[in-house]
Amino acid sequence: MSNAVDLYDTSYGHYAARLYEGVRKETYGEDIGQTSWMTVDEFRRIFTMLELTPASQVLEIGCGAGACAVYMVESVGCHVIGLDVNKNGVRNASELVRTRKLDSRLRFERADAGQRLPFADQSFDAVVSNDAMCHIPRRLAVLKEWYRVLRPGGRALYTDAMIVTGALSNEEMAARSSIGYYLFLPPGENERLIREAGLELLRADDVTEAAAVLSKRWRDARALRQSELVKVEGEANFDGLQTFLACVHNVARERRLSRFLYLARKREGVWRRQ
């Protein structure tokens, strides 16, 4: 069985370091600070799917180090609140707001998105979460909270890279979940939960290829910088992350663990208290 491995504290704590910038650049091509299986092209498509405008009020769940929210604000001009439970991520994100002078349109809060969200009913035009929902328990309760804080006609979008679409060994599941809590779901379960939460499912797209490609690039970029990364992470954690990334690549490439993008809408003229 795999031992626990740290990804997020290290990545967020050393976000601005040239070493980690170099890894992200080789992994994603265009680096906007993401730590996920999302390319910038996919993120731009997400803006369109969410129908964002400069007037949009957006909630990002699992904002990490904040750079994706910054990119959203600077690209669209919308207003964003980002939530994350990781203190290093929120600290870095708040520093980005200060240095980029975006405090009138962007703020970050440390909060557990698995609990009741600290916002009034119908506060947002869109809720978005990039590869973070798999870390949050109680999926139905989470989606019901999204329904509550969305305005009528508002849209919700999330990606989930933990859809079990083939045979997985216990060693593979342990390696794939070595960096923290993960919720594995069967095909069709997200669709069912979205509807049960009161949302209208608009699309469910297979976007597994991105996970297969980016995990290999990420692992290769880290391998080129092994000696430097070991000094920061320690040898055991470096090896653990390499094993994690190799597992992500293998199970995604073979379509045994798939990544899907889900887009939903809160119907106008319909309101049920959650």
N, C-alpha and C positions, 0 to 999 in steps of 0.2 A: 504494500500500500504506500502511496505517496505521502510524504510529510508536508505540513503546511508551508506554503511559499508566499513571500510578500511581493506583490506587484505594485499596488496602488500607493502605499506610503513612500516607497522608493521613487516611483515615477513622479508623483506629485511633489515630493520633497525636493527633488532635483530637476524639476520641470525646466527651469531656465538654463541649466548647465549645458555647455556646448556638446558634451558627450551624449546626452540624451536627445538633444536637438538633432544631432547627426544620425542617431538611430531612427528617429521619427521621419527625417527627410528621406532616408533610404527605404523605409517601410512604405510610406504613403505617397512619395513623390512630391506632393504639395502638403506641407506640414502646417496644420492649423492647431496643433497641440492635442490632437485626439489620442486616446488610449483605448482603442476599440477596433472593430472590424469594418469601420465606415470610411470610405474614401470621400474626398471633397466633392466629387461629382455626385455621389449619392446624397450628401448633405444638401447640396443645391437643389436636387430633385425633391427633397423633403420640404424645403421652403415652398415649392410650388404645390405639393400635395396638401400642405396645411393652409394654402391660400393666404400666406402672410402678406401684410401690407405695413406701411409705417405706423398705422394706427393700431396694429395688433398688440394685444397683451398676451404674453407667452409665459408658460411655466415649463422649465426644464427639470426633469427628474433625473438625478444622478449626473450632475453637471461636472463632476471631477474637478480638474484644475481650472475650469472656466473658459478655456480658449475657444471652445465651440460656440458657447453663448456669445462671446465677444465677436466672433466671426458672423454670427447671425445678426447681431445688432448693427455691426458696421456694414453688412451687405444689404439688409432690408430696411433698417431704420426703426424696427419695432422695439417694444419695451419687453424686457425679459427679467424674470426672477428665476435664479437657479438654486436648486436644493441638492445637498449631498451630506452624507453622514460622516465623511472623512474630513477630519480637521485640517490636514495638510492641504487637501484639495480646496477647501473653502478659503483658507488663508491665502493660497496662491491666487485663487480667483478674485478675491477682494483686492489684492495688490494690482492685478491687471486692470480692474475698474479704475483704480486711482491713477495708474500711469497712463492709461489710454483716455482718461478724462470722460468716462462714460457714466458717471454716477447718476445722471438725470434719466437714463434709460435702462440701466442694468444694476442689479444687486444680487448678492448671494447670501444664503442662509444655511446654517448647519441644522439639519433636521432629518428625522427618520421618516422616509416616504412610505413606510409600511404602517404608519400610524395616521390618525386624523390630520389632514393637512391644515396648516395655520392660516387659512384664508376663508373668506366669506363665500357663500354660495354664489355661483355664476360670476366669478372674478376674471376668468380668462377666455380668450378666443381660441387658444390652442394649448395643448399639453403634449410634450414630446419627451421621449426617453430613448437614448441611443445605447443599446447593448447593456442596459443597467437593470432592467426588470427581472432578469434571471437571478439577481442578488437579493431580491425583496420577497419575503414570504407573503402568504395570504393574498394571492393574485386577485381573487374576486373582490376582496375588500379594498384593495388598491384601486382597481378599476371603478368601483362604486364611488370612491373619493374623487377620481378624475371626473366622473359624470357630475358629481355635485358641484365642483368648482368651475366646470365649463358653462359658458353661456349657450343658450339655444342656438343651434347652427354651428357651434364650435367643433373643432376637430381634434382628435387624439391620434398620436402615431408612436409606435414603439417597435424596436427590433428585438428579436429573441433568438439567440444562437444555440439554444439548448433543446431543440425539438428532436426527439429520438425517432429516427427514420431507418434504423437498421440495428444489427446486433452489436452490442458493446460489452466488453469484458469488464469485470470489476476493477482491474488495473487501469483500464482506459478511463472509466468513470472517476476513479480516484485522482488520476493525473489531471484530467480535465477540470476537476473541481478543487484542485490543490491550493488555489489562491484565495479561497473563501467560500461562503455559502452559495450554493447554486440550486435552482429549482429546475429539474428536468420534466418536460411535458411531452405527452404523445401528440401526434398530428391531430388537428381539429380541436384540441382543448382550449387554446387561446381564443379561437373563433367562438366556441360555446360560451366562455367566460365573458367575452366582450358583449355578446348579446344579452347574457343574464344580468350584466351590470346596467343594462338599459340603453346601450349604445348601438348604433346601426353600423354594421361592418361594411366598409366600402371596398376594401381589397386586402388580400393576403398574398404577398409576393415572395417567392423563393429567391433569396439573395445570398445563398450559401457560398457561391464562388468567391465573393470578397473575403470571407473568412479563410478559405483555403489558400488564396493567393497572399493575403497580407500576413498571415501567420508565418509562412515560409520566409517572406522578405524580412519580417521582424526578427526571426531567429537567425537568419544569415547576417543581418546587420549587427546584431549583438555578438555573433561569433567573431566577426572581424575586429571587435573591440574588447575581446575577452579579458585581457590583462587589466585594462582600465576599469572595466565594469566590476571585476572581482574585487578590486580595491574598495569600491563603493558598497557593493552588495554582499561581499563574502562569497567564498567558493560554493558553499552549499546552496545558497539562494540563487546564485547565477545558474548552477546546474539544474536546480529545480525549475526555474523559469524556462530554460532551454527544453527541458522535458515537457513542460506544459505546452509550449508553442509547437513542438513536434507532434504532440497528441492532437492539438487543435487542427493542424494541417492534415494529418492522416484521416481523422474521422470526418472532417468536412470534405476533403477531396474524394473520399469514397462514399459520400452522402449517407453516412451512418448517423451523423449528428448534424442537423441542418439549421440554417439561420433563415428566419422569415421576418418580413416587414409587414406590420398590421396598421391599417388606416381605418379609423372609425369616426362617426359623427354623432353629436347629440341632436336629435331631431328638434326642429323648431315647433313650438306650440305644444310640446310634450314635456311635462315635468313630473317626476316622481321623487318624493323625498327619500334620501338614502339613510 
